[in-house]
Amino acid sequence: MGSNDAEKGSSRSDKRTYTQSIRQKVTFEKRRFDVKTLPADLHRVYKKVEIERGEEYALTVVFTIRTAIELHRAWHNTLLTAKILQQLKDKYKLHLAWELGVVKLKFHIEDGLYELQYKVPYDYDSEFQDLYMRIAIAYLDEHITVHQGLIYQDETKAGKHTAKTGLFIRTFPGRLVVYPFEAATCAVIFFGGDWVDFGIAAITGLASGLVEYLLVTIGGSATLLVDVLVGVSTGVIGGLFFDSNIDGIGGQLCLPSIFLGTLYWYFYGTAFVLGILEIISGELQTGVVRFLAVAVKTFILSLGTSFGMQLVLDSPKEVWFDTVGNCGTIDLSVQWWRIPLYLACSASALAQYRFPHVDYWRGLSVQLVGYEVQFQIFQALMKRQSRDFLDTASSNTAGAIAAVVFASILQRTVDNVAYYYHARVLQRHKGKFSPFGEFCYKMSEIYIRITNCLGFGKKNDVVYLRMAAKLKEQREEMENPSHSRTEIMLTLEEEMVFIEAIVQAEDLNIWALLMPTVYQLVPGSLIARLWFNVIFPPLLSTEETTIVSDVIDGTNNFSSFTIPLVTPFQNDEVNIGAALLVVAASLALGLLIGFVIVEQATLFLKKVFCRKTDDNLTASESRLERQKSERKDARHFFSHTINENNFESVEALSESSQDDEENGFNENPMAEQAQKEVHFE
């Protein structure tokens, strides 16, 4: 780019832009990823591939496999994990294929010459899911090297990029704080309990956390007993409170609300929705296996609870049905505390998902919008459509659509505001912003400092703010011909902070917001009611029916007689299996429809407002920006990317790369960083 183009108009400001950000001016320490820390099988494959294709290629294969494993563990969304893997494969022309099952992952390397298999149990983790996505995106967009990406992955697992408060609830024993809070709030807001049930659910919730903590500490095969023993402890404690009848509360308890609120932690309702999404998207085997696996897991929890009741009660079935009548005594629609209680419940769900505390306001906003749309539409339709599930289906679909649309708008808004902060501290922008831009930067800086003082933020964010002023001064010295400075060097600690700032500048993945929201929209305990109806069959009702004979006696009167009719007692729980399918399918459709709306609206707005910006770019720059935008959009949606499942994708990319090189634009991802001239981050 010529000297006249060194200062270029930004899409967000008419001020000047640096030709290169500070990232391209800094001389990094030659930190190299230690391949000896890899698992033995992956290390063997790495050595083989390194001999055949070189270190950079082999490390990229390792990076891709580790990204797949950690994303699968953190959010268990095979469809979207495959998206980022496909983009890495296309970008770096990897000879790599994969099979993402519910638990088992298979990787076929070098056209099947090598195969790796892993069993990866899932543990939903919004923070790690978002961080591993950001790391992969930073490498895709060539903001970091593969060595930096692999090292950052190790640091992430070690907790070096998590706030102190996040580390506290990430693992036991700090995690025990969340169990009673979630159990108590769920018992009231979702399952018809009252404040007495709230208190008892908190006790059973704490007990379930202690049981899990003990078994996880023991380790080994003991962890296989978590579900059944958690259920047993819940049934025992609930049964004891009913049987002891302290202060007469036994006859007031709603045991279903206590049990379902406590077991809510272990019923991943999100998995039901993901299973339906996978079936709709053509991943039939994975979707069906996921759906059945979660159903069996739920049955084990329900059976364990029944065992616990049997240990302390003489007639568990009668007690179960006696307490059902105590449920739903509070009309939530007229209570002022309904929304605050729901937000408290949602906060506990975010804690369960290990959502970063600094972004709780974003997660709670999306959860509240989805819930309120779902609740209000259901209230409006349930009286008119009380004999079918259309009210449930309509409210769930609308709630999911609202959550997706609002999350997308919120994400775009926050990213646009954060742009000014990252542009300033990473020196992507020269000079001052517009008044609006300066306001956004100042607000971002104040927010970072406040959250850090409260312990919610990351210490490195404040450290980098101090570093930014020093880097700016050193850059000015280096670019001054009369100054002796020839390079900007960082210590190892400063480099770690600097790389974190680059990774954090990537956009927050929208699914980090949506996964806890879907979890709240479809309480996984719903299917537990079906299993409790299997364990405790519904009561039978007897009605006397009068039959009138068509034979006329001598007095010209019709004769009649009465017979008893025995029928199953009909209530809403009898049809809970059908209700589960309605809830899961309607939410899945709502997510799909919501993303279609967002996708089409985004395309329309880009055509209307971004045409002028594209005209200011060269053909090569415009193509690069378009590819980055397409990759970003594809990571959110379930629709296939352009090259996905296309065996000619590598050849097509190779041809396009040759065309770019002929036009003077080098997009070789394996080229040395010093040979690249990147004008836009």
Wavefront OBJ file of the C-alpha trace (Angstrom):
o trace
v 0.000 0.000 0.000
v 1.409 3.392 -0.949
v 2.198 6.208 1.428
v -0.934 8.102 0.395
v -2.998 5.188 1.634
v -1.346 4.927 5.010
v -4.185 6.838 6.565
v -7.426 5.254 5.508
v -11.008 5.990 6.527
v -12.535 3.541 8.945
v -16.050 2.182 8.548
v -16.813 3.521 12.043
v -14.913 6.821 11.931
v -13.499 9.295 9.475
v -10.235 9.458 11.422
v -6.905 8.008 10.380
v -5.951 4.343 10.556
v -2.508 2.862 11.122
v -1.167 0.874 8.192
v -0.259 -1.845 10.703
v -1.464 -2.478 14.240
v 0.924 -2.703 17.165
v 0.763 -6.502 16.842
v 2.782 -6.291 13.640
v 5.323 -3.911 15.145
v 6.179 -5.957 18.227
v 9.088 -8.398 18.185
v 7.897 -11.505 19.996
v 10.009 -13.892 21.998
v 10.508 -17.121 20.101
v 8.140 -19.044 22.379
v 7.568 -22.506 21.017
v 4.897 -24.973 21.975
v 6.345 -28.023 23.708
v 5.031 -30.989 21.714
v 6.253 -33.342 24.438
v 3.259 -32.264 26.543
v 0.878 -33.833 24.007
v -0.796 -37.190 24.724
v 1.333 -40.094 23.532
v -0.916 -41.048 20.613
v -1.267 -37.482 19.334
v 2.472 -36.934 19.731
v 3.239 -40.016 17.616
v 0.942 -38.789 14.846
v 2.477 -35.313 15.077
v 5.991 -36.700 14.546
v 4.856 -38.679 11.494
v 3.050 -35.728 9.918
v 5.930 -33.365 10.705
v 8.329 -35.532 8.716
v 5.980 -35.636 5.737
v 4.617 -32.057 5.670
v 6.638 -29.894 8.035
v 6.283 -28.500 11.533
v 3.767 -25.722 10.773
v 1.328 -28.083 9.074
v 1.672 -30.750 11.788
v 1.099 -28.213 14.566
v -1.990 -26.927 12.769
v -3.386 -30.472 12.717
v -2.717 -30.731 16.459
v -4.328 -27.323 17.031
v -7.437 -28.366 15.094
v -7.827 -31.669 16.957
v -7.388 -30.003 20.355
v -9.903 -27.324 19.384
v -12.429 -30.019 18.445
v -11.946 -31.917 21.715
v -12.293 -28.880 23.978
v -15.238 -27.387 22.078
v -16.994 -30.753 22.191
v -16.384 -30.951 25.928
v -17.458 -27.353 26.553
v -20.710 -27.093 24.575
v -21.296 -30.497 22.984
v -22.702 -28.947 19.803
v -21.409 -31.174 17.007
v -22.953 -29.085 14.225
v -21.167 -25.895 15.195
v -17.936 -27.605 16.215
v -17.812 -29.031 12.694
v -18.117 -25.471 11.345
v -14.924 -24.196 12.912
v -13.081 -27.420 12.024
v -14.140 -27.087 8.399
v -12.917 -23.501 8.285
v -9.533 -24.472 9.723
v -9.325 -27.327 7.228
v -10.142 -25.074 4.275
v -7.897 -22.228 5.394
v -4.804 -24.330 5.969
v -5.555 -27.069 3.409
v -5.468 -29.883 5.937
v -5.905 -33.503 4.923
v -8.116 -34.143 7.922
v -11.574 -35.657 8.414
v -13.596 -36.238 11.565
v -16.601 -38.010 13.032
v -18.205 -36.193 15.953
v -20.428 -38.504 17.960
v -22.255 -37.891 21.202
v -19.246 -38.938 23.284
v -16.737 -40.534 20.896
v -14.666 -38.449 18.459
v -12.712 -39.883 15.528
v -10.065 -38.053 13.493
v -8.751 -39.366 10.175
v -5.409 -37.751 9.319
v -3.660 -37.736 5.950
v -6.549 -39.317 4.062
v -7.037 -42.016 6.685
v -3.378 -42.986 7.020
v -3.636 -42.255 10.754
v -6.695 -42.409 12.991
v -7.208 -41.081 16.504
v -10.202 -41.847 18.718
v -11.172 -40.035 21.897
v -13.941 -40.465 24.427
v -14.897 -36.954 25.506
v -17.571 -36.587 28.219
v -19.366 -33.275 28.042
v -19.482 -30.633 30.741
v -21.126 -27.462 29.462
v -18.703 -24.561 29.853
v -19.622 -21.244 28.234
v -16.329 -19.548 29.121
v -14.088 -22.258 27.651
v -16.386 -22.638 24.646
v -16.059 -18.928 23.936
v -12.309 -18.810 24.601
v -11.482 -21.790 22.391
v -13.607 -20.293 19.622
v -11.798 -16.959 19.964
v -8.410 -18.684 19.844
v -9.394 -20.581 16.703
v -10.762 -17.417 15.073
v -7.614 -15.457 15.954
v -5.541 -18.153 14.246
v -7.913 -18.296 11.285
v -7.615 -14.536 10.797
v -3.819 -14.758 11.252
v -3.753 -12.571 14.350
v -1.683 -15.181 16.213
v 0.695 -17.950 15.186
v 0.038 -21.641 15.718
v 2.622 -21.738 18.532
v 0.889 -18.830 20.265
v -2.494 -20.499 19.789
v -1.382 -23.817 21.284
v 0.315 -22.116 24.235
v -2.792 -20.005 24.846
v -4.918 -23.171 24.871
v -2.685 -24.627 27.595
v -2.882 -21.404 29.600
v -6.668 -21.384 29.263
v -6.982 -24.893 30.709
v -4.657 -23.874 33.536
v -7.036 -21.027 34.434
v -4.605 -18.223 33.601
v -7.228 -16.368 31.550
v -10.141 -16.740 33.986
v -11.143 -14.150 36.591
v -10.719 -15.020 40.280
v -14.461 -15.247 40.866
v -14.746 -17.533 37.859
v -12.046 -19.818 39.224
v -13.933 -20.042 42.522
v -17.101 -21.574 41.032
v -15.345 -23.458 38.243
v -14.491 -26.459 40.420
v -15.228 -27.892 43.850
v -15.512 -26.875 46.624
v -16.482 -23.379 45.460
v -18.992 -24.866 43.055
v -21.072 -26.107 46.013
v -22.474 -22.580 46.409
v -24.431 -22.889 43.163
v -26.245 -26.201 43.799
v -28.696 -25.091 46.539
v -29.334 -21.750 44.850
v -30.358 -23.338 41.566
v -32.433 -26.100 43.186
v -34.413 -23.671 45.357
v -35.183 -21.120 42.640
v -36.090 -23.777 40.049
v -38.489 -25.476 42.482
v -40.604 -22.316 42.652
v -40.239 -20.693 39.229
v -40.575 -23.858 37.107
v -42.212 -26.641 39.125
v -44.997 -25.115 41.204
v -43.363 -25.082 44.621
v -43.888 -22.548 47.400
v -41.432 -20.988 49.848
v -41.389 -24.056 52.101
v -40.411 -26.148 49.091
v -37.830 -23.441 48.296
v -36.059 -24.029 51.614
v -36.136 -27.824 51.455
v -34.940 -27.799 47.826
v -31.938 -25.736 48.931
v -31.067 -28.476 51.451
v -31.465 -31.306 48.923
v -29.506 -29.266 46.379
v -26.580 -28.846 48.758
v -26.711 -32.568 49.567
v -26.588 -33.470 45.863
v -23.540 -31.248 45.417
v -21.779 -32.867 48.371
v -22.523 -36.354 47.007
v -21.097 -35.431 43.614
v -18.063 -33.754 45.206
v -17.334 -36.906 47.233
v -17.644 -39.264 44.266
v -15.593 -37.020 41.966
v -12.887 -36.804 44.634
v -12.802 -40.602 44.915
v -12.655 -40.822 41.125
v -12.534 -43.914 38.964
v -15.664 -46.045 38.737
v -17.211 -44.133 41.656
v -18.140 -41.333 39.259
v -20.492 -43.741 37.472
v -22.697 -43.711 40.580
v -23.202 -39.940 40.659
v -26.666 -39.961 39.071
v -28.190 -42.770 41.113
v -26.730 -41.639 44.466
v -27.740 -38.022 43.867
v -31.259 -39.303 43.228
v -31.197 -41.453 46.371
v -30.047 -38.571 48.583
v -32.749 -36.311 47.147
v -35.483 -38.908 47.739
v -34.304 -39.656 51.281
v -34.174 -36.013 52.402
v -37.492 -35.121 50.766
v -39.147 -38.206 52.229
v -37.807 -37.484 55.718
v -39.207 -33.958 55.676
v -42.600 -35.316 54.627
v -42.571 -38.114 57.191
v -41.354 -36.004 60.118
v -44.065 -33.399 59.474
v -42.143 -30.705 61.365
v -44.550 -27.879 62.299
v -47.132 -29.506 60.067
v -45.232 -28.839 56.839
v -45.343 -32.473 55.704
v -48.864 -32.171 54.400
v -48.007 -28.928 52.577
v -44.986 -30.133 50.639
v -44.900 -30.385 46.858
v -42.356 -33.185 46.559
v -42.319 -33.093 42.733
v -41.114 -29.467 42.820
v -38.385 -30.318 45.350
v -37.196 -33.351 43.414
v -37.334 -31.769 39.964
v -35.738 -28.533 41.159
v -32.862 -30.448 42.737
v -32.308 -32.779 39.793
v -32.548 -29.861 37.343
v -28.754 -29.568 37.516
v -28.350 -33.073 36.113
v -31.094 -32.906 33.466
v -29.522 -31.199 30.473
v -32.633 -30.029 28.656
v -30.379 -28.425 26.058
v -29.395 -31.902 24.875
v -32.985 -32.657 23.835
v -33.074 -29.537 21.654
v -29.642 -30.277 20.178
v -30.785 -33.811 19.378
v -33.770 -32.464 17.424
v -31.528 -29.934 15.643
v -29.138 -32.701 14.615
v -32.000 -34.835 13.315
v -33.394 -31.895 11.324
v -29.907 -31.134 9.963
v -29.412 -34.711 8.756
v -27.195 -35.993 11.580
v -29.720 -38.724 12.344
v -27.502 -41.146 14.232
v -25.973 -38.512 16.508
v -29.331 -36.848 17.150
v -31.188 -40.050 18.018
v -28.365 -41.385 20.205
v -28.152 -38.066 22.061
v -31.915 -37.980 22.645
v -32.017 -41.557 23.949
v -28.872 -41.146 26.065
v -30.280 -38.163 27.940
v -33.618 -39.963 28.386
v -31.838 -42.941 30.008
v -29.756 -40.633 32.206
v -32.965 -38.955 33.357
v -34.573 -42.318 34.147
v -31.620 -43.325 36.348
v -31.951 -40.094 38.326
v -35.707 -40.597 38.721
v -35.264 -44.233 39.739
v -32.635 -43.268 42.311
v -35.028 -40.712 43.801
v -37.723 -43.391 44.035
v -35.269 -45.695 45.835
v -34.579 -42.898 48.307
v -38.298 -42.431 48.998
v -38.682 -46.179 49.486
v -35.974 -46.185 52.155
v -37.833 -43.741 54.420
v -41.513 -44.007 53.432
v -43.948 -46.906 53.713
v -46.030 -45.935 50.666
v -43.933 -43.822 48.258
v -46.582 -43.924 45.522
v -49.375 -42.607 47.738
v -47.107 -39.891 49.124
v -46.120 -38.849 45.608
v -49.718 -38.381 44.492
v -50.810 -36.856 47.809
v -48.222 -34.096 47.448
v -48.975 -33.423 43.763
v -52.104 -31.599 44.894
v -49.936 -29.156 46.851
v -48.157 -27.960 43.704
v -49.016 -24.817 41.790
v -50.576 -22.965 44.720
v -48.821 -19.712 43.720
v -50.071 -17.869 40.634
v -46.798 -16.569 39.228
v -48.516 -14.346 36.670
v -49.666 -11.935 39.405
v -46.526 -11.969 41.562
v -44.225 -8.941 41.386
v -41.233 -11.099 42.291
v -41.648 -13.478 39.341
v -39.052 -11.764 37.146
v -36.494 -11.165 39.952
v -36.806 -14.821 40.961
v -36.385 -15.932 37.355
v -33.271 -13.763 37.015
v -31.884 -15.335 40.194
v -32.576 -18.785 38.744
v -30.961 -17.751 35.454
v -27.899 -16.453 37.282
v -27.487 -19.872 38.888
v -27.771 -21.483 35.442
v -25.052 -19.139 34.155
v -22.900 -20.174 37.110
v -23.530 -23.833 36.280
v -22.420 -23.099 32.710
v -19.332 -21.287 34.079
v -20.371 -18.142 32.240
v -17.898 -15.238 32.785
v -19.214 -12.998 35.569
v -18.209 -9.871 33.706
v -20.759 -10.732 31.002
v -23.621 -11.840 33.264
v -25.695 -8.830 32.269
v -25.612 -10.017 28.658
v -26.583 -13.581 29.510
v -29.386 -12.493 31.838
v -30.761 -10.063 29.240
v -31.053 -12.771 26.584
v -32.546 -15.257 29.056
v -35.119 -12.728 30.253
v -36.246 -11.788 26.735
v -36.707 -15.439 25.742
v -38.522 -16.321 28.970
v -40.840 -13.317 28.993
v -41.928 -13.810 25.371
v -42.478 -17.513 26.079
v -44.402 -16.832 29.311
v -46.670 -14.068 28.004
v -47.637 -15.909 24.808
v -48.337 -19.083 26.776
v -50.545 -17.170 29.231
v -52.477 -15.623 26.335
v -53.042 -18.931 24.520
v -53.485 -21.518 27.272
v -57.136 -20.689 27.996
v -58.094 -20.717 24.345
v -56.131 -23.880 23.529
v -56.227 -25.836 26.778
v -56.876 -29.200 25.122
v -53.877 -29.254 22.788
v -50.187 -28.383 22.762
v -50.387 -25.482 20.316
v -50.036 -22.985 23.152
v -46.819 -24.685 24.280
v -45.439 -24.999 20.746
v -46.266 -21.407 19.796
v -44.840 -19.887 22.974
v -41.638 -21.928 22.776
v -41.051 -21.111 19.117
v -41.647 -17.408 19.709
v -39.416 -17.412 22.800
v -36.540 -19.052 20.921
v -36.894 -16.651 17.973
v -36.916 -13.654 20.311
v -33.833 -14.933 22.152
v -31.860 -15.447 18.925
v -32.792 -12.076 17.441
v -32.134 -10.185 20.675
v -28.828 -12.012 21.278
v -27.696 -11.138 17.743
v -28.632 -7.465 18.133
v -26.949 -7.315 21.542
v -23.825 -8.991 20.201
v -23.533 -6.580 17.278
v -24.112 -3.585 19.537
v -21.530 -4.619 22.123
v -18.993 -5.550 19.440
v -19.410 -2.159 17.761
v -18.929 -0.357 21.069
v -15.933 -2.541 21.979
v -14.384 -1.824 18.571
v -13.225 1.597 19.734
v -11.563 0.181 22.828
v -9.689 -2.531 20.939
v -8.778 -0.145 18.118
v -7.196 2.210 20.662
v -5.324 -0.259 22.861
v -4.138 -2.404 19.922
v -3.247 0.739 17.953
v -5.393 -0.091 14.973
v -6.440 3.550 14.825
v -4.327 6.695 14.641
v -5.394 9.878 16.378
v -8.689 10.614 18.089
v -12.080 9.064 17.403
v -15.272 10.945 16.788
v -17.028 12.184 19.984
v -19.168 9.034 19.946
v -16.088 6.850 19.523
v -14.263 8.578 22.371
v -17.342 8.101 24.568
v -17.486 4.368 23.737
v -13.787 3.955 24.473
v -14.051 5.752 27.804
v -17.093 3.718 28.860
v -15.300 0.472 27.973
v -12.244 1.500 29.971
v -14.342 2.492 32.999
v -16.273 -0.796 32.810
v -13.036 -2.796 32.761
v -11.648 -0.952 35.772
v -14.868 -1.237 37.805
v -15.362 -4.961 37.138
v -11.720 -5.550 37.991
v -12.112 -3.756 41.315
v -15.148 -5.937 42.068
v -13.185 -9.074 41.224
v -15.315 -9.995 38.207
v -12.841 -8.911 35.552
v -9.456 -10.251 34.550
v -6.387 -8.695 36.097
v -4.574 -8.789 32.767
v -7.113 -6.379 31.254
v -5.956 -3.624 33.616
v -2.322 -4.652 33.175
v -2.664 -4.246 29.429
v -4.215 -0.794 29.814
v -0.968 0.263 31.468
v 1.031 -1.536 28.797
v -0.853 0.204 25.987
v 0.517 3.638 26.901
v 4.045 2.239 27.040
v 3.650 0.492 23.667
v 2.324 3.657 22.059
v 5.324 5.618 23.278
v 7.760 2.961 22.064
v 6.061 2.834 18.665
v 6.403 6.587 18.240
v 10.075 6.299 19.132
v 10.632 3.476 16.637
v 8.885 5.357 13.820
v 10.887 8.503 14.555
v 13.931 8.463 12.185
v 15.990 10.472 14.665
v 15.425 8.012 17.539
v 17.715 5.059 18.218
v 14.903 2.541 18.931
v 14.722 -0.174 16.258
v 12.270 -2.654 17.789
v 9.633 -3.146 20.480
v 10.497 -6.022 22.782
v 8.201 -7.603 25.372
v 8.997 -9.739 28.369
v 7.413 -13.194 28.548
v 4.784 -11.935 30.997
v 4.019 -8.910 28.816
v 3.761 -11.140 25.769
v 1.198 -13.356 27.517
v -0.868 -10.286 28.412
v -0.517 -8.949 24.873
v -1.677 -12.206 23.260
v -4.642 -12.274 25.645
v -5.612 -8.775 24.494
v -5.504 -9.927 20.859
v -7.655 -13.002 21.538
v -10.138 -11.054 23.670
v -10.556 -8.571 20.813
v -12.348 -11.280 18.834
v -16.136 -11.177 18.978
v -18.037 -13.060 21.689
v -19.537 -16.212 20.224
v -23.309 -15.880 20.207
v -23.809 -19.507 21.260
v -22.100 -18.768 24.565
v -25.173 -16.612 25.247
v -27.746 -18.936 23.710
v -26.818 -22.259 25.312
v -27.809 -21.200 28.877
v -30.915 -19.536 27.436
v -32.065 -22.724 25.722
v -31.298 -24.571 28.960
v -33.778 -22.299 30.751
v -36.443 -22.427 28.040
v -36.713 -26.230 28.156
v -36.432 -27.523 31.730
v -34.779 -30.913 31.366
v -36.777 -32.169 34.348
v -39.793 -32.319 32.053
v -38.955 -35.856 30.966
v -38.426 -36.862 34.599
v -42.171 -36.517 35.124
v -42.678 -39.130 32.432
v -40.353 -41.538 34.239
v -42.008 -40.871 37.592
v -45.318 -41.781 35.939
v -43.715 -45.042 34.825
v -42.419 -45.756 38.337
v -45.613 -44.502 40.009
v -48.425 -45.262 37.502
v -51.207 -42.637 37.548
v -54.196 -43.377 39.763
v -57.381 -44.869 38.371
v -60.704 -43.060 38.597
v -64.066 -44.868 38.987
v -67.268 -43.366 37.631
v -70.812 -44.758 37.681
v -72.569 -44.583 34.329
v -76.297 -45.136 33.815
v -77.277 -47.261 30.831
v -80.820 -46.872 29.504
v -82.388 -50.005 27.972
v -84.314 -49.774 24.719
v -86.818 -52.390 25.943
v -90.170 -51.079 27.105
v -91.768 -52.878 30.031
v -95.434 -53.253 30.704
v -95.718 -49.775 32.229
v -94.384 -48.131 29.049
v -91.203 -46.931 30.896
v -87.628 -47.422 29.719
v -85.563 -49.625 32.024
v -82.090 -48.533 33.181
v -79.150 -49.872 35.210
v -75.840 -48.497 36.513
v -72.323 -49.913 35.875
v -68.914 -48.707 37.164
v -66.339 -47.528 34.579
v -62.652 -47.525 35.573
v -60.379 -45.202 33.569
v -56.852 -43.846 34.096
v -56.806 -40.584 35.998
v -56.153 -37.994 33.302
v -53.889 -35.072 34.020
v -51.257 -33.085 32.196
v -48.462 -35.418 33.273
v -49.947 -38.403 31.451
v -49.065 -36.737 28.141
v -45.653 -35.541 29.266
v -43.856 -37.650 26.638
v -45.718 -35.887 23.854
v -45.160 -32.568 25.612
v -41.410 -33.192 25.648
v -41.333 -33.685 21.880
v -43.450 -30.579 21.397
v -41.167 -28.491 23.609
v -37.883 -29.749 22.124
v -39.035 -29.599 18.494
v -40.658 -26.168 18.827
v -37.551 -24.705 20.457
v -35.332 -26.229 17.769
v -37.526 -24.749 15.049
v -37.509 -21.417 16.868
v -33.707 -21.374 16.868
v -33.569 -22.219 13.166
v -36.172 -19.595 12.249
v -34.440 -17.012 14.437
v -31.104 -17.529 12.727
v -32.718 -17.379 9.288
v -34.252 -14.025 10.233
v -30.903 -12.735 11.511
v -29.017 -14.072 8.492
v -31.350 -12.500 5.937
v -31.562 -9.217 7.838
v -27.763 -9.081 8.027
v -27.407 -9.669 4.279
v -29.943 -6.938 3.547
v -28.282 -4.398 5.846
v -24.844 -5.186 4.420
v -26.061 -4.574 0.880
v -27.635 -1.276 1.880
v -25.016 0.199 4.216
v -21.707 -1.545 3.419
v -21.528 -0.994 -0.338
v -19.688 2.305 0.029
v -17.129 0.797 2.390
v -16.421 -2.043 -0.039
v -15.810 0.479 -2.818
v -12.964 1.991 -0.758
v -11.081 -1.317 -0.661
v -8.927 -2.916 -3.314
v -10.172 -6.140 -4.905
v -7.823 -8.285 -2.799
v -8.691 -6.497 0.446
v -12.396 -6.674 -0.341
v -12.140 -10.408 -0.968
v -10.264 -10.954 2.303
v -12.821 -8.963 4.293
v -15.671 -10.822 2.569
v -14.149 -14.207 3.393
v -13.701 -13.236 7.041
v -17.299 -12.028 7.184
v -18.600 -15.244 5.597
v -16.590 -17.368 8.018
v -17.947 -15.361 10.932
v -21.578 -15.730 9.822
v -21.163 -19.449 9.098
v -19.967 -20.074 12.655
v -23.356 -18.931 13.972
v -25.718 -20.674 11.577
v -26.496 -24.332 10.971
v -26.490 -23.963 7.182
v -23.475 -25.474 5.438
v -20.462 -23.352 4.596
v -19.522 -22.981 0.943
v -16.813 -25.640 0.963
v -18.245 -27.952 3.603
v -18.538 -31.572 2.465
v -17.058 -30.536 -0.867
v -14.151 -32.799 -1.814
v -12.939 -30.233 -4.346
v -12.677 -27.466 -1.743
v -8.902 -27.804 -1.328
v -8.293 -27.619 -5.060
v -10.657 -24.678 -5.401
v -8.892 -22.805 -2.635
v -5.519 -23.555 -4.189
v -6.631 -22.101 -7.511
v -7.975 -18.961 -5.853
v -4.721 -18.556 -3.916
v -2.739 -18.765 -7.161
v -4.929 -16.070 -8.677
v -4.297 -13.843 -5.669
v -0.546 -14.324 -5.879
v -0.615 -13.363 -9.557
v -2.444 -10.169 -8.563
v 0.171 -9.369 -5.926
v -1.878 -10.529 -2.942
v -0.352 -13.267 -0.813
v -2.800 -15.230 1.347
v -0.563 -18.208 2.020
v -1.465 -19.124 5.596
v 1.810 -20.948 6.213
v 3.999 -18.023 5.140
v 6.224 -16.394 7.718
v 4.635 -13.498 9.584
v 7.436 -11.181 8.488
v 6.467 -11.645 4.835
v 2.848 -10.590 5.361
v 1.465 -7.099 5.036
v -1.911 -7.022 6.740
v -3.662 -3.679 6.636
v -6.826 -4.534 8.517
v -7.369 -6.579 11.648
l 1 2 3 4 5 6 7 8 9 10 11 12 13 14 15 16 17 18 19 20 21 22 23 24 25 26 27 28 29 30 31 32 33 34 35 36 37 38 39 40 41 42 43 44 45 46 47 48 49 50 51 52 53 54 55 56 57 58 59 60 61 62 63 64 65 66 67 68 69 70 71 72 73 74 75 76 77 78 79 80 81 82 83 84 85 86 87 88 89 90 91 92 93 94 95 96 97 98 99 100 101 102 103 104 105 106 107 108 109 110 111 112 113 114 115 116 117 118 119 120 121 122 123 124 125 126 127 128 129 130 131 132 133 134 135 136 137 138 139 140 141 142 143 144 145 146 147 148 149 150 151 152 153 154 155 156 157 158 159 160 161 162 163 164 165 166 167 168 169 170 171 172 173 174 175 176 177 178 179 180 181 182 183 184 185 186 187 188 189 190 191 192 193 194 195 196 197 198 199 200 201 202 203 204 205 206 207 208 209 210 211 212 213 214 215 216 217 218 219 220 221 222 223 224 225 226 227 228 229 230 231 232 233 234 235 236 237 238 239 240 241 242 243 244 245 246 247 248 249 250 251 252 253 254 255 256 257 258 259 260 261 262 263 264 265 266 267 268 269 270 271 272 273 274 275 276 277 278 279 280 281 282 283 284 285 286 287 288 289 290 291 292 293 294 295 296 297 298 299 300 301 302 303 304 305 306 307 308 309 310 311 312 313 314 315 316 317 318 319 320 321 322 323 324 325 326 327 328 329 330 331 332 333 334 335 336 337 338 339 340 341 342 343 344 345 346 347 348 349 350 351 352 353 354 355 356 357 358 359 360 361 362 363 364 365 366 367 368 369 370 371 372 373 374 375 376 377 378 379 380 381 382 383 384 385 386 387 388 389 390 391 392 393 394 395 396 397 398 399 400 401 402 403 404 405 406 407 408 409 410 411 412 413 414 415 416 417 418 419 420 421 422 423 424 425 426 427 428 429 430 431 432 433 434 435 436 437 438 439 440 441 442 443 444 445 446 447 448 449 450 451 452 453 454 455 456 457 458 459 460 461 462 463 464 465 466 467 468 469 470 471 472 473 474 475 476 477 478 479 480 481 482 483 484 485 486 487 488 489 490 491 492 493 494 495 496 497 498 499 500 501 502 503 504 505 506 507 508 509 510 511 512 513 514 515 516 517 518 519 520 521 522 523 524 525 526 527 528 529 530 531 532 533 534 535 536 537 538 539 540 541 542 543 544 545 546 547 548 549 550 551 552 553 554 555 556 557 558 559 560 561 562 563 564 565 566 567 568 569 570 571 572 573 574 575 576 577 578 579 580 581 582 583 584 585 586 587 588 589 590 591 592 593 594 595 596 597 598 599 600 601 602 603 604 605 606 607 608 609 610 611 612 613 614 615 616 617 618 619 620 621 622 623 624 625 626 627 628 629 630 631 632 633 634 635 636 637 638 639 640 641 642 643 644 645 646 647 648 649 650 651 652 653 654 655 656 657 658 659 660 661 662 663 664 665 666 667 668 669 670 671 672 673 674 675 676 677 678 679 680 681
